[in-house]
Amino acid sequence: MRKPRVYDEIATIYFYIIAFILISFLVLLIGYILYQGRESLNLNFITTAPKFMEKGGGIGPQLFNSLMLLIVTLVISAPIGIGAGIFMSEYAKPGFLSETIRISTETLSSLPSIVVGLFGLLIFVNMFHWGYSLISGALALTVLNLPVMARVSEDSIKSVSKNIKEASFALGATKWQTISKVILPSALPGLITGIILTSGRIFGEAAALLYTAGMSTPPLNFTNINPINPNSPFYPFRPAETLAVYIWKINSEGLAPDARKIADGSAAVLLIIVLSFNLIARWYGTYLYKRMTGEK
Amino acid sequence: MFQGSDKNRKIIDKAGKVYAFICGALLIIITVTIFYFISVKGLSTFLIDKKSIKEFLFTTLWKPDRENSLGGPAIGSLQFILGSVFVSVFAIIISAPIGISSAIFMVEIAQKIGRKLLQPAIEIFVGIPSVVYGWIGLTVLVPFISKHFGGLGFSLLAGILVLTIMILPTITSVSADTIKALPWEIREASYALGATRWQTIRRVILPAATPGILTAIVLGLARAFGEALAVQMVIGNRPVLPLSFLQPMSTITSVITMDMANTVAGSVWNDALWSLALLLLLISLGFIIILKLVGRRRIY
């Protein structure tokens, strides 16, 4: 009777050690990234343009491009993803069609992102002749994001209580009226949390963008906000190197004399932004949970 | 709230249904299009350039730009395939025990620490972008390996360690979900028989959770196989067979990342890269099929 107890103790200690190592490793990792990049966490670094073969460049355009790509991607993928979620949860009957959509969604979400990037290179860059551009990058990111968005939407719509749906039908509402005026508003918190979480992923993505949004960015004139003017930062057919791609590029090429410092700073900025998305989603989730369960 | 004439309502109702249907169908269309176009490009190596699949898959001479006078382009890719296999398999071998242990810790040993500390930590691990892992690999791991183990530091070992950390959260969270989903009765039954916690974990929880843990491992493997940039940054990118842990080598994804922009569309070199992409696509499809089969075995 004694031995099992000893083993049990040993196992417990082992599990605590593993958990301790994991948590301290993460703290160390984040601490290291922020510490290395501490000198670059200033307004000058995050707003000015990089310099070629010269010290002191910033990451302004790259940061702007990342935000642009995120917004354009969400504008395209949210309506489609939510639509697909609505279809899967409200219209699709079990059968061949819904099974095929489900398999497609799963397949799409487990494709390596570089494959999605290559697909974008083939279709948007070469076939449509859009070149390495903001729009090509945003569409590649849309392909990456759609399956996630569809699944998140389906889940949040399915979790809406049946009662309020039936109440709506009882009032004589059509199916679409019920969906758009009753179900979607109730599913909104889930949808928003999902969108914020996927935003973090899109923001840090690089492999799919190397050959779609490109690895360069033209000089941007921020006084020109006309999106059909090629000098405008909003022009969709210009190359748009993102922050994540820039980190990759500066580490492989490192033409600037202070490449290491720029990479350190960029990594810290990228990490802070991605973690903020995560924290915002988490905070918003608990906030809503409390409000809905009346714990507040 | 629900106004409008009957006719209008019907039209909008119909339009809504059509909209949702189109969105759903789009997911199928995109998937099929990706497979179609990558297949067409990837197969032209064999159909247009008349290279043999055998040479591509089973030989190791990668000279895709060799002059015709010297024997023409050689597209042997076995070293990249093995590179990808080695880097992901070794990463899984290190990552799986740690991931499964921390999942057990989270659910069975200390739920409070699990929920308050470990779970958020794991989520943060997931959130860190892969280029940041690559950058840390490049600036910390590569010099460390070079200093303490010799060589350049750019190596299979560096690739394995970076991937180990990157797939750890996947394995942990999927395993934890599986273990959490096991019915409490089986634990109580085990304790009622006088088993210790460790005996319960080893003899009851782990066997019952095996299909889910396998799913976690396959998912981790798939992620490791498809990861491109972090691996490319630390692995050294030499087209050689991975014969030593300290030697630079390449993976399927790293060679695509490195060379795709340098090659002319339609050249044998370029076509061979697309064949590698197709191979990557087929392998990830294989992983999806394995996942389906493993998932079916679940008892709980």
Chai-1 contact restraints between the chains, C-beta under 6 A:
chainA,res_idxA,chainB,res_idxB,connection_type,confidence,min_distance_angstrom,max_distance_angstrom,comment,restraint_id
A,P4,B,T196,contact,1.0,0.0,6.0,A-B,restraint_1
A,P4,B,Q199,contact,1.0,0.0,6.0,A-B,restraint_2
A,Y7,B,W198,contact,1.0,0.0,6.0,A-B,restraint_3
A,D8,B,T196,contact,1.0,0.0,6.0,A-B,restraint_4
A,D8,B,R197,contact,1.0,0.0,6.0,A-B,restraint_5
A,D8,B,W198,contact,1.0,0.0,6.0,A-B,restraint_6
A,A11,B,W198,contact,1.0,0.0,6.0,A-B,restraint_7
A,F15,B,F105,contact,1.0,0.0,6.0,A-B,restraint_8
A,F15,B,I109,contact,1.0,0.0,6.0,A-B,restraint_9
A,I18,B,S101,contact,1.0,0.0,6.0,A-B,restraint_10
A,I18,B,S102,contact,1.0,0.0,6.0,A-B,restraint_11
A,A19,B,S102,contact,1.0,0.0,6.0,A-B,restraint_12
A,A19,B,F105,contact,1.0,0.0,6.0,A-B,restraint_13
A,A19,B,L118,contact,1.0,0.0,6.0,A-B,restraint_14
A,L22,B,S102,contact,1.0,0.0,6.0,A-B,restraint_15
A,I23,B,L117,contact,1.0,0.0,6.0,A-B,restraint_16
A,I23,B,A121,contact,1.0,0.0,6.0,A-B,restraint_17
A,L26,B,A121,contact,1.0,0.0,6.0,A-B,restraint_18
A,I80,B,C23,contact,1.0,0.0,6.0,A-B,restraint_19
A,G83,B,Y19,contact,1.0,0.0,6.0,A-B,restraint_20
A,G83,B,A20,contact,1.0,0.0,6.0,A-B,restraint_21
A,G83,B,C23,contact,1.0,0.0,6.0,A-B,restraint_22
A,A84,B,C23,contact,1.0,0.0,6.0,A-B,restraint_23
A,A84,B,G24,contact,1.0,0.0,6.0,A-B,restraint_24
A,A84,B,L27,contact,1.0,0.0,6.0,A-B,restraint_25
A,I86,B,A20,contact,1.0,0.0,6.0,A-B,restraint_26
A,F87,B,A20,contact,1.0,0.0,6.0,A-B,restraint_27
A,F87,B,F21,contact,1.0,0.0,6.0,A-B,restraint_28
A,F87,B,C23,contact,1.0,0.0,6.0,A-B,restraint_29
A,F87,B,G24,contact,1.0,0.0,6.0,A-B,restraint_30
A,Y91,B,A20,contact,1.0,0.0,6.0,A-B,restraint_31
A,T100,B,I28,contact,1.0,0.0,6.0,A-B,restraint_32
A,I101,B,G24,contact,1.0,0.0,6.0,A-B,restraint_33
A,I101,B,L27,contact,1.0,0.0,6.0,A-B,restraint_34
A,I101,B,I28,contact,1.0,0.0,6.0,A-B,restraint_35
A,S104,B,L27,contact,1.0,0.0,6.0,A-B,restraint_36
A,S104,B,I28,contact,1.0,0.0,6.0,A-B,restraint_37
A,S104,B,T31,contact,1.0,0.0,6.0,A-B,restraint_38
A,T105,B,L27,contact,1.0,0.0,6.0,A-B,restraint_39
A,T107,B,T31,contact,1.0,0.0,6.0,A-B,restraint_40
A,T107,B,I288,contact,1.0,0.0,6.0,A-B,restraint_41
A,L108,B,T31,contact,1.0,0.0,6.0,A-B,restraint_42
A,S110,B,A222,contact,1.0,0.0,6.0,A-B,restraint_43
A,S110,B,I288,contact,1.0,0.0,6.0,A-B,restraint_44
A,L111,B,S284,contact,1.0,0.0,6.0,A-B,restraint_45
A,P112,B,G226,contact,1.0,0.0,6.0,A-B,restraint_46
A,P112,B,L280,contact,1.0,0.0,6.0,A-B,restraint_47
A,P112,B,S284,contact,1.0,0.0,6.0,A-B,restraint_48
A,I114,B,A228,contact,1.0,0.0,6.0,A-B,restraint_49
A,I114,B,T253,contact,1.0,0.0,6.0,A-B,restraint_50
A,V115,B,L280,contact,1.0,0.0,6.0,A-B,restraint_51
A,V115,B,L281,contact,1.0,0.0,6.0,A-B,restraint_52
A,L118,B,A277,contact,1.0,0.0,6.0,A-B,restraint_53
A,F119,B,I34,contact,1.0,0.0,6.0,A-B,restraint_54
A,L122,B,F37,contact,1.0,0.0,6.0,A-B,restraint_55
A,V143,B,I30,contact,1.0,0.0,6.0,A-B,restraint_56
A,A173,B,F2,contact,1.0,0.0,6.0,A-B,restraint_57
A,T174,B,R9,contact,1.0,0.0,6.0,A-B,restraint_58
A,T174,B,D13,contact,1.0,0.0,6.0,A-B,restraint_59
A,K175,B,D13,contact,1.0,0.0,6.0,A-B,restraint_60
A,W176,B,I12,contact,1.0,0.0,6.0,A-B,restraint_61
A,W176,B,D13,contact,1.0,0.0,6.0,A-B,restraint_62
A,W176,B,G16,contact,1.0,0.0,6.0,A-B,restraint_63
A,Q177,B,F2,contact,1.0,0.0,6.0,A-B,restraint_64
A,G200,B,G127,contact,1.0,0.0,6.0,A-B,restraint_65
A,G204,B,P129,contact,1.0,0.0,6.0,A-B,restraint_66
A,A206,B,V131,contact,1.0,0.0,6.0,A-B,restraint_67
A,A206,B,L229,contact,1.0,0.0,6.0,A-B,restraint_68
A,A207,B,A228,contact,1.0,0.0,6.0,A-B,restraint_69
A,A207,B,L229,contact,1.0,0.0,6.0,A-B,restraint_70
A,Y211,B,M260,contact,1.0,0.0,6.0,A-B,restraint_71
A,A244,B,P129,contact,1.0,0.0,6.0,A-B,restraint_72
A,A244,B,V131,contact,1.0,0.0,6.0,A-B,restraint_73
A,I247,B,V131,contact,1.0,0.0,6.0,A-B,restraint_74
A,I247,B,W135,contact,1.0,0.0,6.0,A-B,restraint_75
A,W248,B,V131,contact,1.0,0.0,6.0,A-B,restraint_76
A,W248,B,L229,contact,1.0,0.0,6.0,A-B,restraint_77
A,N251,B,W135,contact,1.0,0.0,6.0,A-B,restraint_78
A,N251,B,L138,contact,1.0,0.0,6.0,A-B,restraint_79
A,N251,B,M233,contact,1.0,0.0,6.0,A-B,restraint_80
A,A263,B,W135,contact,1.0,0.0,6.0,A-B,restraint_81
A,A267,B,V132,contact,1.0,0.0,6.0,A-B,restraint_82
A,A267,B,W135,contact,1.0,0.0,6.0,A-B,restraint_83
A,L270,B,P129,contact,1.0,0.0,6.0,A-B,restraint_84
A,L271,B,V132,contact,1.0,0.0,6.0,A-B,restraint_85
A,V274,B,G127,contact,1.0,0.0,6.0,A-B,restraint_86
A,N278,B,G127,contact,1.0,0.0,6.0,A-B,restraint_87
